[in-house]
């Protein structure tokens, strides 16, 4: 005996639903992988910008400490030079008799990082 057309239709619908579920699962996995990639890329860019800003702050503070030890005065603030693909900007310079503080903003491919540091003079 042959089965009716209803059985073949049921099998066809089942296969189509399983195929649709498989494609939906694949789309979800690929979307999640892409989002993780973008988050990791953003974190990496932020780390590069932060390292460049930290290096610029350290260099400015070392120069300020050496100038103050030599002359007894704080240096005139100079904008840091860009470092590779990082754009560096001197955001803030504050000074008093016993301390000198700088704040630098770094941008790298859309990621921004700010770092600041202070050098103190012994009393």
C-alpha positions in Angstrom: 0.0 0.0 0.0 1.0 3.5 -0.7 0.8 6.2 1.8 -1.1 9.3 1.0 0.2 12.7 -0.1 -0.4 14.0 3.5 2.6 12.1 4.8 4.8 13.5 2.1 3.6 17.0 2.9 4.3 16.5 6.6 7.9 15.3 5.8 8.4 18.3 3.5 7.2 20.8 6.1 9.3 19.1 8.8 12.5 19.3 6.7 11.8 22.9 5.8 11.3 23.8 9.5 14.5 22.1 10.5 16.3 23.9 7.7 14.9 27.2 8.9 15.9 26.4 12.5 19.4 25.5 11.4 19.8 28.8 9.4 18.5 30.8 12.4 20.9 29.1 14.7 23.8 29.7 12.3 22.8 33.4 12.0 22.7 33.7 15.8 26.2 32.1 16.1 27.7 34.3 13.4 26.1 37.4 14.9 27.5 36.6 18.3 30.9 35.9 16.9 30.9 39.2 15.1 29.9 41.1 18.2 32.6 39.5 20.2 35.1 40.4 17.5 34.0 44.0 17.5 34.2 44.2 21.3 37.7 42.7 21.3 38.8 45.1 18.6 37.5 48.0 20.6 39.2 46.9 23.7 42.5 46.4 21.8 42.2 49.9 20.3 41.5 51.3 23.8 44.5 49.6 25.2 46.7 51.1 22.5 45.4 54.6 23.1 45.8 54.2 26.8 49.4 53.0 26.5 50.2 56.0 24.2 48.6 58.4 26.6 50.5 56.8 29.5 53.8 57.1 27.7 53.2 60.8 26.9 52.2 61.6 30.5 55.3 59.8 31.8 57.6 61.7 29.4 56.1 65.0 30.3 56.4 64.3 34.0 60.0 63.2 33.7 60.8 66.3 31.8 59.0 68.5 34.4 60.8 66.8 37.2 64.2 67.2 35.6 63.5 70.9 34.7 62.4 71.7 38.3 65.4 69.9 39.8 67.7 71.9 37.5 66.1 75.3 37.4 63.6 75.3 40.3 60.8 76.2 37.9 58.2 74.2 36.0 58.5 73.9 32.3 56.2 75.6 29.8 53.7 72.9 28.7 54.4 71.5 25.2 51.9 69.4 23.2 53.0 65.8 22.9 53.9 64.6 19.4 51.6 62.0 17.9 52.8 58.5 18.4 52.3 56.3 15.3 48.6 56.1 14.6 47.7 57.7 18.0 46.7 61.3 18.1 47.8 62.9 21.4 46.5 66.1 22.8 47.5 67.9 26.0 44.2 68.5 27.8 45.2 70.0 31.1 48.3 71.4 32.7 48.1 72.6 36.3 51.0 73.6 38.6 51.7 75.0 42.0 54.8 75.5 44.0 55.1 71.9 45.1 53.5 69.9 42.2 52.9 69.8 38.5 50.1 67.9 36.8 49.4 67.0 33.2 46.4 65.3 31.5 46.7 63.8 28.0 44.0 62.5 25.7 44.9 59.9 23.1 42.8 58.7 20.2 43.4 55.6 18.1 41.0 54.5 15.4 37.9 55.8 17.2 39.0 54.7 20.7 39.8 57.5 23.3 41.8 57.3 26.5 42.7 59.9 29.1 45.6 59.6 31.4 46.9 62.1 34.0 49.8 62.2 36.3 51.4 64.5 38.9 55.0 65.0 40.0 55.6 66.3 43.5 58.6 68.2 44.8 60.0 67.1 48.1 59.5 69.8 50.8 
